[in-house]
Amino acid sequence: MTSDPRDSIRKAAIDAAVTQWVTLMIERNRINARRKELADRDAKITHEIADCAAAARFFGVDFESEAGKDLLRDAWQQRVDAYKQATEQQQSAVATPKSPDNPTPHTQPARPSGEPDLLGHQQSEPRPAQPPRIRDIVLERLRQAGSKGSQAAPIREYVQKEHSAEIHEKTVGMTLYRLSREGEVRREGRNWFIVDKTVNPGVGAPGSESTDVVG
């Protein structure tokens, strides 16, 4: 008895459908497992964010206030700047021309705008220069003030006048507080001073232990 050719076609079609079904189900199971992993991680991060906000409130800083938002934006910009600097250094290292001091350079062709960088981050078109950060302005004003120092209010007035920026009345004071915790500035009375890193003021130096926030 001669077999019908259509039977082999039918069998091949069924086998292909079964194989594809199994492949797709395996892929979907992997996606679902990854989705659950991401959801669990997202829930954990959400909880930790709430803990950070609660800790800040305990020390008198509300992340929902304008002053709190300024601090968060400042910290965010610092992280972005640090990443940009690390990326530029990495790109400079891989594109160094050959020289006697560098006999085995690693070269890399220029990457079109929009392609991921070496760390997998998407590159974007060059953007206009960003305005200076509040902390940078504060440090510069204190450097210019020198031994006379400065209170928070004149620095705030300078920012509003010279940079046409309306900031919360406590933004400069909270920035000074953060800088004092980082050892960049110190307080003496109501005045703030830049810390000379070449000199160790020692324990008990004027303003070395004050951490009050000036509004």
Backbone as a printed PyTorch tensor [residue, N CA C, xyz], in Angstrom:
tensor([[[ 0.8430, -1.1940,  0.0000],
         [ 0.0000,  0.0000,  0.0000],
         [ 0.8770,  1.2410,  0.0000]],

        [[ 0.5730,  2.1570, -0.9030],
         [ 1.3780,  3.3620, -1.0440],
         [ 0.9280,  4.4230, -0.0510]],

        [[ 1.8940,  5.0000,  0.6630],
         [ 1.5480,  6.0310,  1.6360],
         [ 1.2370,  7.3420,  0.9390]],

        [[ 0.3780,  8.0900,  1.5410],
         [-0.0320,  9.3820,  0.9840],
         [ 1.0700, 10.4140,  1.2550]],

        [[ 1.6180, 11.1110,  0.2270],
         [ 2.6720, 12.1240,  0.4280],
         [ 2.2520, 13.2240,  1.3860]],

        [[ 0.9390, 13.4320,  1.4500],
         [ 0.4780, 14.4880,  2.3360],
         [ 0.7060, 14.1540,  3.8010]],

        [[ 0.8260, 12.8420,  4.0960],
         [ 1.0610, 12.4500,  5.4930],
         [ 2.4220, 12.9510,  5.9870]],

        [[ 3.4560, 12.8390,  5.1470],
         [ 4.7930, 13.2960,  5.5500],
         [ 4.8160, 14.8170,  5.7110]],

        [[ 4.0760, 15.5170,  4.8410],
         [ 4.0060, 16.9790,  4.9560],
         [ 3.3060, 17.3640,  6.2460]],

        [[ 2.2220, 16.6430,  6.5170],
         [ 1.4640, 16.9180,  7.7520],
         [ 2.3190, 16.6840,  8.9840]],

        [[ 3.0880, 15.5580,  8.9760],
         [ 3.9400, 15.2440, 10.1250],
         [ 5.0350, 16.2920, 10.3160]],

        [[ 5.6470, 16.7250,  9.2130],
         [ 6.7100, 17.7280,  9.3000],
         [ 6.1650, 19.0400,  9.8510]],

        [[ 4.9610, 19.4070,  9.4320],
         [ 4.3580, 20.6510,  9.9090],
         [ 4.0570, 20.5700, 11.4030]],

        [[ 3.5450, 19.4250, 11.8480],
         [ 3.2370, 19.2460, 13.2700],
         [ 4.5140, 19.2650, 14.0940]],

        [[ 5.5560, 18.5790, 13.6050],
         [ 6.8350, 18.5690, 14.3280],
         [ 7.3940, 19.9810, 14.4680]],

        [[ 7.3090, 20.7780, 13.4080],
         [ 7.8140, 22.1450, 13.4490],
         [ 7.0210, 22.9860, 14.4460]],

        [[ 5.7050, 22.8000, 14.4570],
         [ 4.8610, 23.5590, 15.3770],
         [ 5.1590, 23.1830, 16.8270]],

        [[ 5.3280, 21.8780, 17.0740],
         [ 5.6290, 21.4210, 18.4330],
         [ 6.9770, 21.9660, 18.9000]],

        [[ 7.9800, 21.8880, 18.0290],
         [ 9.3130, 22.3910, 18.3830],
         [ 9.2770, 23.8790, 18.6990]],

        [[ 8.5740, 24.6560, 17.8530],
         [ 8.4820, 26.0920, 18.0720],
         [ 7.7120, 26.4020, 19.3540]],

        [[ 6.6670, 25.6270, 19.6390],
         [ 5.8800, 25.8400, 20.8660],
         [ 6.7510, 25.6570, 22.0980]],

        [[ 7.5290, 24.5760, 22.1000],
         [ 8.4000, 24.3070, 23.2420],
         [ 9.4370, 25.4190, 23.4060]],

        [[10.0350, 25.8420, 22.3000],
         [11.0390, 26.9130, 22.3520],
         [10.4550, 28.1920, 22.9300]],

        [[ 9.2640, 28.5680, 22.4520],
         [ 8.6260, 29.7970, 22.9150],
         [ 8.2010, 29.7090, 24.3790]],

        [[ 7.7350, 28.5440, 24.8130],
         [ 7.3330, 28.3790, 26.2100],
         [ 8.5410, 28.4810, 27.1480]],

        [[ 9.6590, 27.9210, 26.7170],
         [10.8810, 28.0280, 27.5240],
         [11.2930, 29.4930, 27.6440]],

        [[11.2410, 30.2280, 26.5120],
         [11.6060, 31.6380, 26.5350],
         [10.6590, 32.4330, 27.4280]],

        [[ 9.3590, 32.1250, 27.3390],
         [ 8.4020, 32.8610, 28.1620],
         [ 8.6110, 32.5710, 29.6420]],

        [[ 8.9260, 31.3420, 29.9850],
         [ 9.1920, 31.0040, 31.3830],
         [10.4040, 31.7680, 31.9180]],

        [[11.4300, 31.9160, 31.0630],
         [12.6150, 32.6810, 31.4690],
         [12.2550, 34.1530, 31.6840]],

        [[11.4140, 34.6840, 30.7860],
         [10.9960, 36.0870, 30.9240],
         [10.1960, 36.2810, 32.2000]],

        [[ 9.2790, 35.3510, 32.4820],
         [ 8.4680, 35.4610, 33.6970],
         [ 9.3220, 35.3810, 34.9610]],

        [[10.3340, 34.5040, 34.9230],
         [11.2190, 34.3930, 36.0820],
         [12.0080, 35.6880, 36.2720]],

        [[12.4620, 36.2510, 35.1510],
         [13.2020, 37.5170, 35.2240],
         [12.2960, 38.6510, 35.6860]],

        [[11.0320, 38.6280, 35.2060],
         [10.0800, 39.6580, 35.6100],
         [ 9.8450, 39.6120, 37.1180]],

        [[ 9.7230, 38.4070, 37.6670],
         [ 9.5180, 38.2840, 39.1190],
         [10.7410, 38.7650, 39.8830]],

        [[11.9250, 38.4260, 39.3580],
         [13.1600, 38.8770, 40.0010],
         [13.2410, 40.4070, 40.0200]],

        [[12.8670, 41.0240, 38.8870],
         [12.8980, 42.4830, 38.8090],
         [11.8430, 43.1140, 39.7140]],

        [[10.6640, 42.4880, 39.7910],
         [ 9.6040, 43.0140, 40.6620],
         [10.0240, 42.9530, 42.1260]],

        [[10.6580, 41.8500, 42.5160],
         [11.1330, 41.7210, 43.8950],
         [12.2070, 42.7650, 44.1900]],

        [[13.1000, 42.9720, 43.2290],
         [14.1590, 43.9680, 43.4180],
         [13.5780, 45.3780, 43.4960]],

        [[12.5740, 45.6400, 42.6480],
         [11.9260, 46.9530, 42.6560],
         [11.2490, 47.2170, 43.9970]],

        [[10.5870, 46.2020, 44.5440],
         [ 9.9240, 46.3680, 45.8410],
         [10.9490, 46.6380, 46.9410]],

        [[12.0890, 45.9520, 46.8850],
         [13.1360, 46.1550, 47.8800],
         [13.7160, 47.5680, 47.7810]],

        [[13.9580, 48.0290, 46.5360],
         [14.4970, 49.3750, 46.3360],
         [13.5050, 50.4230, 46.8280]],

        [[12.2140, 50.2190, 46.5300],
         [11.1810, 51.1610, 46.9760],
         [11.1840, 51.2840, 48.5000]],

        [[11.3310, 50.1540, 49.1710],
         [11.3720, 50.1570, 50.6300],
         [12.6190, 50.8940, 51.1340]],

        [[13.7550, 50.6680, 50.4790],
         [14.9990, 51.3200, 50.9000],
         [14.9540, 52.8320, 50.6390]],

        [[14.3040, 53.2330, 49.5440],
         [14.1400, 54.6620, 49.2700],
         [13.3340, 55.3220, 50.3720]],

        [[12.2650, 54.6500, 50.8000],
         [11.4440, 55.1880, 51.8910],
         [12.2570, 55.2930, 53.1770]],

        [[13.1300, 54.3290, 53.4240],
         [13.9880, 54.3710, 54.6110],
         [14.9420, 55.5690, 54.5510]],

        [[15.4860, 55.8300, 53.3560],
         [16.3940, 56.9810, 53.1990],
         [15.6590, 58.2850, 53.4840]],

        [[14.4430, 58.3930, 52.9550],
         [13.6600, 59.6090, 53.1770],
         [13.3300, 59.7820, 54.6470]],

        [[13.0120, 58.6700, 55.3350],
         [12.6950, 58.7360, 56.7600],
         [13.9200, 59.1560, 57.5700]],

        [[15.0910, 58.6240, 57.1990],
         [16.3230, 58.9920, 57.9010],
         [16.6250, 60.4730, 57.7120]],

        [[16.4010, 60.9820, 56.5020],
         [16.6370, 62.4080, 56.2430],
         [15.6790, 63.2730, 57.0600]],

        [[14.4160, 62.8560, 57.1420],
         [13.4440, 63.6220, 57.9350],
         [13.8340, 63.6570, 59.4030]],

        [[14.4120, 62.5560, 59.8860],
         [14.8380, 62.5010, 61.2860],
         [15.8650, 63.5850, 61.5930]],

        [[16.6910, 63.9080, 60.5720],
         [17.7100, 64.9400, 60.7540],
         [17.2620, 66.2970, 60.2000]],

        [[15.9660, 66.4270, 59.9540],
         [15.4120, 67.7240, 59.6050],
         [15.4020, 68.0690, 58.1330]],

        [[15.5780, 67.0930, 57.2510],
         [15.5800, 67.3600, 55.8110],
         [14.4470, 66.5700, 55.1620]],

        [[13.5320, 67.2780, 54.5120],
         [12.4120, 66.6530, 53.8150],
         [12.7250, 66.6030, 52.3270]],

        [[12.8530, 65.4030, 51.7820],
         [13.1790, 65.2600, 50.3660],
         [12.0940, 65.8350, 49.4550]],

        [[10.8880, 66.0260, 49.9740],
         [ 9.8110, 66.5730, 49.1600],
         [ 9.8220, 68.1010, 49.1410]],

        [[10.5950, 68.7090, 50.0340],
         [10.6810, 70.1660, 50.0590],
         [11.6150, 70.6400, 48.9510]],

        [[11.5650, 71.9400, 48.6460],
         [12.4310, 72.4810, 47.6060],
         [13.9010, 72.3450, 47.9870]],

        [[14.2060, 72.5900, 49.2800],
         [15.5970, 72.4540, 49.7250],
         [16.0640, 71.0120, 49.6010]],

        [[15.1850, 70.0820, 49.9680],
         [15.5350, 68.6700, 49.8540],
         [15.7470, 68.2500, 48.4160]],

        [[14.8850, 68.7560, 47.5160],
         [15.0330, 68.4390, 46.1000],
         [16.3410, 69.0020, 45.5430]],

        [[16.7250, 70.1940, 46.0310],
         [17.9990, 70.7730, 45.5880],
         [19.1670, 69.8760, 45.9840]],

        [[19.1210, 69.3420, 47.1990],
         [20.1900, 68.4570, 47.6540],
         [20.2480, 67.1850, 46.8040]],

        [[19.0710, 66.6330, 46.5000],
         [19.0270, 65.4170, 45.6930],
         [19.5390, 65.6730, 44.2810]],

        [[19.1440, 66.8050, 43.7010],
         [19.6300, 67.1350, 42.3590],
         [21.1440, 67.3200, 42.3530]],

        [[21.6570, 67.9470, 43.4180],
         [23.0950, 68.1800, 43.5140],
         [23.8500, 66.8540, 43.5960]],

        [[23.3440, 65.9530, 44.4400],
         [23.9940, 64.6410, 44.5840],
         [23.9080, 63.8440, 43.2840]],

        [[22.7680, 63.9370, 42.6130],
         [22.5870, 63.2440, 41.3220],
         [23.5910, 63.7620, 40.3020]],

        [[23.7570, 65.0930, 40.2370],
         [24.6720, 65.6820, 39.2710],
         [26.1070, 65.2720, 39.5560]],

        [[26.4590, 65.1540, 40.8440],
         [27.8050, 64.7040, 41.1940],
         [28.0530, 63.2980, 40.6540]],

        [[27.0570, 62.4210, 40.7880],
         [27.2130, 61.0580, 40.2870],
         [27.3490, 61.0410, 38.7670]],

        [[26.5450, 61.8780, 38.0840],
         [26.6280, 61.9620, 36.6200],
         [28.0030, 62.4720, 36.1960]],

        [[28.4990, 63.5070, 36.8830],
         [29.8030, 64.0710, 36.5500],
         [30.9130, 63.0430, 36.7500]],

        [[30.8130, 62.2740, 37.8300],
         [31.8260, 61.2600, 38.1040],
         [31.8290, 60.1900, 37.0130]],

        [[30.6310, 59.7950, 36.5680],
         [30.5460, 58.7930, 35.5040],
         [31.1340, 59.3330, 34.2000]],

        [[30.7970, 60.6030, 33.8760],
         [31.3220, 61.2080, 32.6530],
         [32.8430, 61.2590, 32.6850]],

        [[33.3970, 61.6260, 33.8420],
         [34.8520, 61.7150, 33.9630],
         [35.4880, 60.3450, 33.7830]],

        [[34.8870, 59.3120, 34.3870],
         [35.4320, 57.9580, 34.2560],
         [35.3570, 57.4840, 32.8080]],

        [[34.2540, 57.8190, 32.1220],
         [34.0990, 57.4250, 30.7200],
         [35.1220, 58.1130, 29.8410]],

        [[35.3390, 59.4170, 30.0750],
         [36.3190, 60.1580, 29.2860],
         [37.7250, 59.6030, 29.4900]],

        [[38.0520, 59.2550, 30.7360],
         [39.3700, 58.6950, 31.0140],
         [39.5350, 57.3500, 30.3240]],

        [[38.4640, 56.5590, 30.3130],
         [38.5270, 55.2520, 29.6680],
         [38.7090, 55.4050, 28.1590]],

        [[37.9570, 56.3330, 27.5610],
         [38.0680, 56.5610, 26.1300],
         [39.4460, 57.0950, 25.7640]],

        [[40.0010, 57.9400, 26.6230],
         [41.3370, 58.4730, 26.3830],
         [42.3850, 57.3720, 26.4420]],

        [[42.1890, 56.4340, 27.3740],
         [43.1710, 55.3510, 27.5410],
         [43.1880, 54.4220, 26.3400]],

        [[42.0010, 54.1120, 25.7790],
         [41.9580, 53.1500, 24.6740],
         [42.3310, 53.7830, 23.3480]],

        [[42.4060, 55.1200, 23.2950],
         [42.7210, 55.7940, 22.0430],
         [44.0910, 56.4590, 22.0510]],

        [[44.9340, 56.1150, 23.0300],
         [46.2590, 56.7290, 23.1220],
         [47.1340, 56.3100, 21.9430]],

        [[47.7520, 57.2580, 21.2090],
         [48.5900, 56.9010, 20.0570],
         [49.8550, 56.1740, 20.4860]],

        [[50.4090, 55.4170, 19.5610],
         [51.6130, 54.6540, 19.8550],
         [52.8000, 55.5840, 20.0550]],

        [[53.6170, 55.2870, 21.0640],
         [54.7990, 56.0830, 21.3530],
         [55.8200, 55.1750, 22.0170]],

        [[57.0780, 55.6370, 22.1420],
         [58.0880, 54.7950, 22.8090],
         [57.6810, 54.4080, 24.2220]],

        [[56.9480, 55.2920, 24.8930],
         [56.5320, 54.9820, 26.2620],
         [55.2810, 54.1260, 26.2940]],

        [[54.6460, 53.9730, 25.1470],
         [53.4180, 53.1940, 25.0830],
         [53.4710, 52.3130, 23.8390]],

        [[54.3060, 51.2640, 23.8650],
         [54.5570, 50.4660, 22.6590],
         [53.3770, 49.6380, 22.1990]],

        [[52.4390, 49.3080, 23.0660],
         [51.3280, 48.4550, 22.6710],
         [50.0070, 49.1280, 23.0050]],

        [[49.6930, 50.1950, 22.2800],
         [48.4380, 50.8910, 22.5770],
         [47.2350, 50.0910, 22.1170]],

        [[46.1090, 50.3630, 22.7270],
         [44.8460, 49.7740, 22.3140],
         [44.0450, 50.8720, 21.6310]],

        [[43.7230, 50.6710, 20.3810],
         [42.9760, 51.6860, 19.6610],
         [41.5460, 51.2440, 19.4760]],

        [[40.6910, 52.2330, 19.3210],
         [39.2750, 51.9420, 19.1470],
         [38.6930, 52.9540, 18.1770]],

        [[37.9700, 52.5090, 17.1410],
         [37.3900, 53.4590, 16.1870],
         [36.3580, 54.3400, 16.8610]],

        [[36.2130, 55.5300, 16.2980],
         [35.2300, 56.4580, 16.8500],
         [33.8530, 55.8210, 16.7680]],

        [[33.0730, 55.9910, 17.8060],
         [31.7510, 55.3920, 17.8900],
         [30.7090, 56.4290, 17.4890]],

        [[29.8430, 56.1270, 16.5270],
         [28.8170, 57.0880, 16.1320],
         [27.9480, 57.4520, 17.3190]],

        [[27.4720, 58.6950, 17.3170],
         [26.6080, 59.1420, 18.3980],
         [25.3700, 58.2700, 18.4490]],

        [[24.9810, 57.8700, 19.6570],
         [23.7890, 57.0460, 19.8280],
         [24.1120, 55.5990, 20.1100]],

        [[25.3700, 55.1480, 19.8230],
         [25.7420, 53.7730, 20.1150],
         [26.1830, 53.6520, 21.5610]],

        [[26.0170, 52.4590, 22.1820],
         [26.4400, 52.2810, 23.5790],
         [27.9360, 52.4660, 23.7290]],

        [[28.3660, 52.9460, 24.9080],
         [29.7860, 53.0730, 25.1730],
         [30.3300, 51.7480, 25.6900]],

        [[31.5650, 51.7700, 26.1980],
         [32.2030, 50.5270, 26.6280],
         [31.4880, 49.8670, 27.7900]],

        [[30.7370, 50.6590, 28.5540],
         [30.0310, 50.1070, 29.7070],
         [28.5930, 49.7570, 29.3680]],

        [[28.2290, 49.8990, 28.0960],
         [26.8800, 49.5510, 27.6980],
         [25.8720, 50.6660, 27.8560]],

        [[26.3350, 51.8670, 28.1530],
         [25.4330, 52.9980, 28.3230],
         [25.2560, 53.7280, 27.0020]],

        [[24.0360, 54.1500, 26.7290],
         [23.7390, 54.8230, 25.4730],
         [24.3290, 56.2170, 25.4580]],

        [[24.9940, 56.5570, 24.3440],
         [25.5570, 57.8820, 24.1970],
         [24.5200, 58.7990, 23.5750]],

        [[24.5580, 60.0600, 23.8990],
         [23.6060, 61.0140, 23.3760],
         [24.3500, 62.1410, 22.6700]],

        [[23.5980, 62.9450, 21.9310],
         [24.1860, 64.0850, 21.2560],
         [24.7090, 65.0780, 22.2880]],

        [[25.7540, 65.8520, 21.9500],
         [26.2610, 66.8570, 22.8890],
         [25.1520, 67.8090, 23.2860]],

        [[25.1160, 68.1180, 24.5960],
         [24.0910, 69.0040, 25.1130],
         [24.6990, 70.3440, 25.4970]],

        [[23.8640, 71.3840, 25.5640],
         [24.3700, 72.6930, 25.9830],
         [24.9950, 72.6030, 27.3680]],

        [[25.9530, 73.4910, 27.6260],
         [26.6240, 73.4890, 28.9290],
         [25.6100, 73.6800, 30.0490]],

        [[25.7530, 72.8820, 31.0880],
         [24.8490, 72.9670, 32.2210],
         [25.2670, 74.1170, 33.1350]],

        [[24.2990, 74.7480, 33.8090],
         [24.6510, 75.8130, 34.7500],
         [25.4570, 75.2390, 35.9070]],

        [[26.2880, 76.0540, 36.5580],
         [27.1070, 75.5480, 37.6650],
         [26.2420, 75.0510, 38.8100]],

        [[26.7530, 74.0880, 39.5360],
         [26.0370, 73.5670, 40.6890],
         [26.1420, 74.5360, 41.8590]],

        [[25.1570, 74.4500, 42.7580],
         [25.1540, 75.3180, 43.9310],
         [26.4260, 75.1140, 44.7510]],

        [[26.8420, 73.8590, 44.9400],
         [28.0290, 73.6030, 45.7610],
         [29.2790, 74.2230, 45.1490]],

        [[29.3670, 74.2050, 43.8070],
         [30.5270, 74.8040, 43.1450],
         [30.5410, 76.3190, 43.3350]],

        [[29.3530, 76.9220, 43.2440],
         [29.2580, 78.3680, 43.4440],
         [29.6250, 78.7170, 44.8830]],

        [[29.1240, 77.9440, 45.8340],
         [29.4090, 78.1890, 47.2520],
         [30.9100, 78.1160, 47.5170]],

        [[31.5520, 77.0740, 47.0050],
         [32.9950, 76.9190, 47.2270],
         [33.7760, 78.0720, 46.5950]],

        [[33.3760, 78.4800, 45.4010],
         [34.0750, 79.5660, 44.7220],
         [33.9140, 80.8820, 45.4820]],

        [[32.7170, 81.1600, 45.9870],
         [32.4950, 82.3940, 46.7370],
         [33.3220, 82.4150, 48.0270]],

        [[33.4500, 81.2510, 48.6730],
         [34.2470, 81.1940, 49.8950],
         [35.7330, 81.3390, 49.5800]],

        [[36.1560, 80.8050, 48.4520],
         [37.5550, 80.9940, 48.0570],
         [37.8420, 82.4790, 47.8280]],

        [[36.9230, 83.1490, 47.1750],
         [37.1070, 84.5760, 46.9250],
         [37.0260, 85.3900, 48.2100]],

        [[36.2170, 84.9330, 49.1570],
         [36.0940, 85.6530, 50.4300],
         [37.3660, 85.5450, 51.2560]],

        [[38.1100, 84.4610, 51.0830],
         [39.3700, 84.2870, 51.7880],
         [39.2130, 84.2750, 53.2960]],

        [[40.0840, 85.0110, 54.0020],
         [40.0940, 85.0010, 55.4640],
         [38.8910, 85.7170, 56.0710]],

        [[38.1740, 86.5140, 55.2590],
         [36.9880, 87.2040, 55.7700],
         [35.8030, 86.2600, 55.8860]],

        [[35.7650, 85.2210, 55.0620],
         [34.6520, 84.2940, 55.0900],
         [33.3720, 84.9350, 54.5770]],

        [[32.2880, 84.2110, 54.6660],
         [30.9990, 84.7210, 54.2070],
         [29.8770, 83.9930, 54.9160]],

        [[28.7680, 84.6920, 55.1090],
         [27.5700, 84.0710, 55.6220],
         [26.7990, 83.4560, 54.4610]],

        [[25.7620, 82.7040, 54.7810],
         [24.9950, 82.0320, 53.7360],
         [24.1760, 83.0040, 52.9020]],

        [[23.6050, 84.0250, 53.5630],
         [22.7010, 84.9410, 52.8700],
         [23.3510, 85.6580, 51.6860]],

        [[24.5690, 86.2150, 51.8290],
         [25.1930, 86.8810, 50.6710],
         [25.4440, 85.9320, 49.4970]],

        [[25.7360, 84.6810, 49.8050],
         [25.9710, 83.7140, 48.7300],
         [24.6630, 83.4400, 48.0010]],

        [[23.5780, 83.3220, 48.7510],
         [22.2650, 83.1050, 48.1330],
         [21.8920, 84.2910, 47.2470]],

        [[22.1450, 85.5040, 47.7340],
         [21.8440, 86.7010, 46.9500],
         [22.6720, 86.7240, 45.6600]],

        [[23.9260, 86.2860, 45.7610],
         [24.8010, 86.2490, 44.5820],
         [24.2410, 85.2760, 43.5430]],

        [[23.8120, 84.1050, 43.9920],
         [23.2650, 83.1060, 43.0680],
         [22.0440, 83.6610, 42.3490]],

        [[21.1580, 84.2980, 43.0990],
         [19.9350, 84.8100, 42.5020],
         [20.2100, 85.9650, 41.5400]],

        [[21.1900, 86.7870, 41.8610],
         [21.4820, 87.9520, 41.0360],
         [22.3190, 87.6000, 39.8120]],

        [[23.4080, 86.8830, 40.0140],
         [24.3460, 86.6160, 38.9330],
         [23.9100, 85.4690, 38.0180]],

        [[23.1460, 84.5230, 38.5680],
         [22.7470, 83.3570, 37.7750],
         [21.2500, 83.3440, 37.4960]],

        [[20.5600, 84.3820, 37.9190],
         [19.1080, 84.4830, 37.6800],
         [18.3930, 83.2020, 38.0950]],

        [[18.7880, 82.6830, 39.2490],
         [18.2020, 81.4350, 39.7360],
         [17.5020, 81.6750, 41.0650]],

        [[16.2440, 81.2980, 41.1230],
         [15.4850, 81.4200, 42.3650],
         [15.6460, 80.1190, 43.1550]],

        [[16.2800, 80.1840, 44.3200],
         [16.5120, 78.9850, 45.1110],
         [15.8660, 79.1380, 46.4850]],

        [[15.6260, 78.0240, 47.1240],
         [15.0200, 78.0320, 48.4540],
         [15.9600, 78.7240, 49.4420]],

        [[15.3760, 79.3920, 50.4240],
         [16.1810, 80.1810, 51.3580],
         [17.1660, 79.3430, 52.1650]],

        [[16.8970, 78.0480, 52.3030],
         [17.7950, 77.2000, 53.0900],
         [18.7620, 76.3870, 52.2300]],

        [[18.6820, 76.5100, 50.9160],
         [19.5210, 75.6910, 50.0370],
         [21.0080, 75.9210, 50.2920]],

        [[21.4290, 77.1790, 50.3560],
         [22.8500, 77.4750, 50.5660],
         [23.3000, 76.9730, 51.9290]],

        [[22.4690, 77.2010, 52.9630],
         [22.8330, 76.7470, 54.3030],
         [22.9900, 75.2380, 54.3780]],

        [[22.0840, 74.5080, 53.7320],
         [22.1690, 73.0440, 53.7490],
         [23.3620, 72.5640, 52.9320]],

        [[23.6710, 73.2900, 51.8500],
         [24.8610, 72.9320, 51.0650],
         [26.1260, 73.1540, 51.8840]],

        [[26.1840, 74.2610, 52.6200],
         [27.3260, 74.5220, 53.5010],
         [27.4580, 73.4290, 54.5600]],

        [[26.3410, 72.9940, 55.0850],
         [26.3620, 71.9210, 56.0850],
         [26.9620, 70.6430, 55.4960]],

        [[26.5190, 70.2960, 54.2930],
         [27.0520, 69.0990, 53.6500],
         [28.5490, 69.2350, 53.3870]],

        [[28.9490, 70.4140, 52.9310],
         [30.3700, 70.6370, 52.6530],
         [31.2030, 70.5690, 53.9320]],

        [[30.6120, 71.0220, 55.0490],
         [31.3440, 70.9450, 56.3180],
         [31.5280, 69.4960, 56.7450]],

        [[30.5140, 68.6630, 56.4770],
         [30.6380, 67.2360, 56.8020],
         [31.6840, 66.5630, 55.9230]],

        [[31.8860, 67.1030, 54.7150],
         [32.8920, 66.5530, 53.8030],
         [34.2770, 67.1420, 54.0540]],

        [[34.3650, 68.0950, 55.0020],
         [35.6620, 68.6940, 55.3110],
         [36.1060, 69.7610, 54.3400]],

        [[35.1660, 70.2730, 53.5250],
         [35.5280, 71.2900, 52.5350],
         [35.4380, 72.7030, 53.1110]],

        [[34.5450, 72.9200, 54.0770],
         [34.3760, 74.2510, 54.6710],
         [34.2570, 74.0920, 56.1830]],

        [[34.3840, 75.2120, 56.8910],
         [34.2080, 75.2220, 58.3410],
         [33.4480, 76.4840, 58.7260]],

        [[32.8710, 76.4470, 59.9280],
         [32.0880, 77.5750, 60.3990],
         [32.7350, 78.2100, 61.6220]],

        [[32.7150, 79.5150, 61.6490],
         [33.2070, 80.2670, 62.8000],
         [32.1970, 81.3820, 63.0700]],

        [[31.4220, 81.2140, 64.1430],
         [30.3330, 82.1560, 64.3930],
         [29.2690, 81.9770, 63.3200]],

        [[28.9140, 83.0610, 62.6340],
         [27.9430, 82.9830, 61.5420],
         [28.6220, 82.9490, 60.1720]],

        [[29.9420, 83.0040, 60.1740],
         [30.6830, 83.0050, 58.9140],
         [31.2010, 81.6170, 58.5610]],

        [[31.2670, 81.3920, 57.2570],
         [31.8010, 80.1420, 56.7380],
         [33.1010, 80.4240, 55.9920]],

        [[34.0350, 79.4620, 56.0830],
         [35.3520, 79.6240, 55.4670],
         [35.7170, 78.3610, 54.6880]],

        [[36.4660, 78.5520, 53.6150],
         [37.0000, 77.4070, 52.8830],
         [38.0850, 76.7630, 53.7360]],

        [[38.1730, 75.4610, 53.7190],
         [39.1890, 74.7500, 54.4980],
         [40.4690, 74.6440, 53.6740]],

        [[41.5550, 75.1380, 54.2430],
         [42.8600, 75.0280, 53.5950],
         [43.3810, 73.6170, 53.8470]],

        [[43.3930, 72.7990, 52.7960],
         [43.7890, 71.3950, 52.9490],
         [45.2730, 71.2300, 53.2570]],

        [[46.0380, 72.3020, 53.0990],
         [47.4790, 72.2020, 53.3740],
         [47.7880, 72.4510, 54.8370]],

        [[46.7660, 72.8840, 55.6020],
         [46.9770, 73.1820, 57.0130],
         [46.0100, 72.3600, 57.8320]],

        [[46.4900, 71.7200, 58.8820],
         [45.6480, 70.9580, 59.7920],
         [45.2980, 71.8390, 60.9740]],

        [[44.0370, 72.3220, 61.0770],
         [43.6830, 73.2320, 62.1480],
         [43.7440, 72.6060, 63.5230]],

        [[43.6580, 71.2780, 63.5780],
         [43.7430, 70.6110, 64.8710],
         [42.4490, 70.6700, 65.6460]],

        [[42.3840, 69.9100, 66.7220],
         [41.1950, 69.8560, 67.5540],
         [41.0190, 71.1850, 68.2710]],

        [[39.7780, 71.6700, 68.2530],
         [39.4810, 72.8900, 68.9840],
         [39.6710, 74.1440, 68.1760]],

        [[40.0130, 74.0100, 66.8730],
         [40.1510, 75.2000, 66.0440],
         [38.7970, 75.8600, 65.8990]],

        [[38.7540, 77.1840, 65.7700],
         [37.4800, 77.8890, 65.6710],
         [36.6210, 77.3440, 64.5430]],

        [[35.3910, 76.9380, 64.9060],
         [34.4430, 76.4810, 63.9070],
         [34.6850, 75.0710, 63.4120]],

        [[35.6820, 74.3670, 63.9320],
         [36.0150, 73.0610, 63.3700],
         [34.9950, 72.0090, 63.7270]],

        [[34.1880, 72.2090, 64.7910],
         [33.2740, 71.1690, 65.2050],
         [31.8100, 71.5590, 64.9960]],

        [[31.5340, 72.7630, 64.5200],
         [30.1520, 73.2080, 64.3770],
         [29.5220, 72.5860, 63.1420]],

        [[28.3160, 72.0610, 63.2800],
         [27.5890, 71.4750, 62.1540],
         [26.2040, 72.0760, 62.0280]],

        [[25.9750, 73.2760, 62.5990],
         [24.6760, 73.9280, 62.5080],
         [24.4020, 74.3190, 61.0640]],

        [[23.1340, 74.2890, 60.7060],
         [22.7210, 74.7150, 59.3720],
         [22.3220, 76.1740, 59.4390]],

        [[22.8870, 76.9990, 58.5630],
         [22.5470, 78.4160, 58.5320],
         [21.5240, 78.6270, 57.4280]],

        [[20.4260, 79.2800, 57.7130],
         [19.3740, 79.4730, 56.7150],
         [19.5980, 80.6280, 55.9640]]])
